């Protein structure tokens, strides 16, 4: 029977017989996808100065990464790379929208779209970007006293680790 599912991380709904392994919007793992009637994906939270600064930095990271991936999807010299980078761009844009909601912003800032033509160079850049994001999100999760902010940062560590593995597989 078809059900309505909702991701606890990004709040987006999904229709299907069972929850997907990963949120099709933000990439969150299945543990965060529940029947919509049971989910309270709250973004209206008060954040302290430390969490606000980390959320603002996370927004910058996601905007930059999204712009990079959309650029790479257009310019890379590899057909599969174009698909991969397009998918990653969409996911990173969704991550930016999570932080936009937390920070109560009207819009997401535009990012710089610098990338490479050579697929390997884009994969190497992707690997470095994801590694930096994982390290920052892990640190931000550990520093947060807000359970919701901590949950989002921890979920993003898992998602960005998945992205890291995608680049590692292709760089072999």
Secondary structure, 3 states (H helix, E strand, C coil): CCEEEEECCCCCEEEECCCCCECCCCCCEHHHEEEHHHCCCCCCCCCCHHHHHHHHHHHHHHHHHHHHHHHHHHHCCCHHHHHHHHHHHHHHHHHHHHHHHHHCCCCCCCCCCCCCCCHHHHHHHHHHHHHHHHHHHHHHHHHCCCHHHHHHHHHHHHHHHHHHHHHHHHHC
